[in-house]
Amino acid sequence: MKQKVPAKLLARYDSVGPRYTSYPTAVDFHSGYGDAEYRQSLALANQLGTAPLSIYTHIPFCIERCWFCGCHTFATDRHDVVAPYLAHLQVEMERVASLLPDRRMVAQYHLGGGTPTYLSPEELVALVTAFQRHFHFLPNAERAIEADPRVTTTAHIEALASVGFNRISMGVQDFDPDVQQAIGREQPKEATANLVASARKNRFSGVNLDLIYGLPRQTKESFARTVEQTIALRPDRVAVYSFAYLPNQRGHQRLIEVPAMPGRDEKFALLAVAREGFMEAGYQAIGMDHFALPTDELAVAQRQGRLQRNFMGYTVMAGADMIGFGVSAIGDVRGALVQDEKKLVHYYRMLDQGQLPVARGYQRTVDDEIRREVIHTLMCNFVVDRKSIEAKHGIVFGQYLGDSLAKLGPFVADGMCQIDESAVRAVGLGQVFVRNLAMCFDAHLDAKLLAKDPVFSRTV
């Protein structure tokens, strides 16, 4: 991406839009989907027998809240919050497992947050061991955790390795001390390097580092140094996320110095620095914001056109259904998107009353399923095989999605998309702006884009 992007082009495509971890997105979830509906979805899932599952477990606690954070967290230094939470997680897993008597195989397990290593090493082992009593992890299952290098110790890593964890994702955001101060997350580079070394020593097969561009006080020069320092650690994968500044939804973001945030052109330049740096260092661009070494399974899967995407990110191990456990966790079960209660008191109360702690959800329609596959395929592999979609869903692609193809017209004119009888392809800058291309297939989007208070982050 060394070419100069015209300001007019950048302005045209700098819009708000979803990241499409799901389709439809979470803003379409509603309270009409609850305990009874989830039980029906689980009953359908159980009929698949040996088809493997993906499991996500949310640990919401953090010692303190980072100012940029967009995750569902509770900041507290009182460790006594952990015991009741783990007790209720145990109830939820037992209840869900009882509704899946014939379907317990797990291909992917992800522990996220919050800060999962807020738990002690012993508590982590106990939690994972409990899941292993109720579900059967495949020998090659992906077991991944999100980690904060500031609080994750060697003892944590050793404990995780002892229960089979093989992937770790570490939040870095930026190595520059000035930027770290501006986002309320001061993290010495040595802490990250030491955690990477510990993961390697304990035979984690995958190490991922997360960066964010668009943060206050970032410059091209400072971010280039962060990219260089990241490359020096040689992670298997790197995520470079666009900062989602949504202060009306996330009040703590008001602590951020708005005048110190880069403008649109400067922010795009930061992304260009990252893309050029990682690709020149031999990394392969994955989707809109990830990079992987050519030997990494994500890179191999993308080259083979079989990369997948779910709430846990890009993956090659996704199960046919995903079960979410814990406060605010989201699952995807037999065409239903399911989210647990966000408030601890409500989550506890529903479990205590014998219910599944579902707050809201969404049952996809046939149209949703078609558009979901097109969007996710485009987001993952940058190409949609029209004949494959037609054969699977019994449609004529150009007729059924004619309006969407028409919306892609400006992208075609700008050299960002190619459309022919066989495929729709994101090319050149279209791979950078693939969210914008995907939005052309979204039947739920228009009203939300017109909202006074946008619910989505900017695509640049």
Secondary structure, DSSP 8 states (H G I E B T S, - for coil): --S---HHHHHHH--B----SSSS-GGG-BTTS-HHHHHHHHHHHHTTTT--EEEEEEE-EESS--TT--S--EE-S-GGGHHHHHHHHHHHHHHHHHT-TT--EEEEEEEEES-GGGS-HHHHHHHHHHHHHHSEEEEEEEEEEEE-TTT--HHHHHHHHHTT--EEEEEEE---HHHHHHTT----HHHHHHHHHHHHHTT-SEEEEEEEES-TT--HHHHHHHHHHHHHH--SEEEEEE----TTT-GGGGGS-GGGS--HHHHHHHHHHHHHHHHHTT-EEETTTEEE-TTSHHHHHHHTT--EEETTEEES---SEEEEESTT-EEEETTEEEEE-SSHHHHHHHHHTTS--EEEEEE--HHHHHHHHHHHHHHHHSEEEHHHHHHHHT--HHHHTHHHHHHTHHHHHTTSEEE-SSEEEE-GGGGTTHHHHHHTT-TT-HHHHT-SS-SS-B--
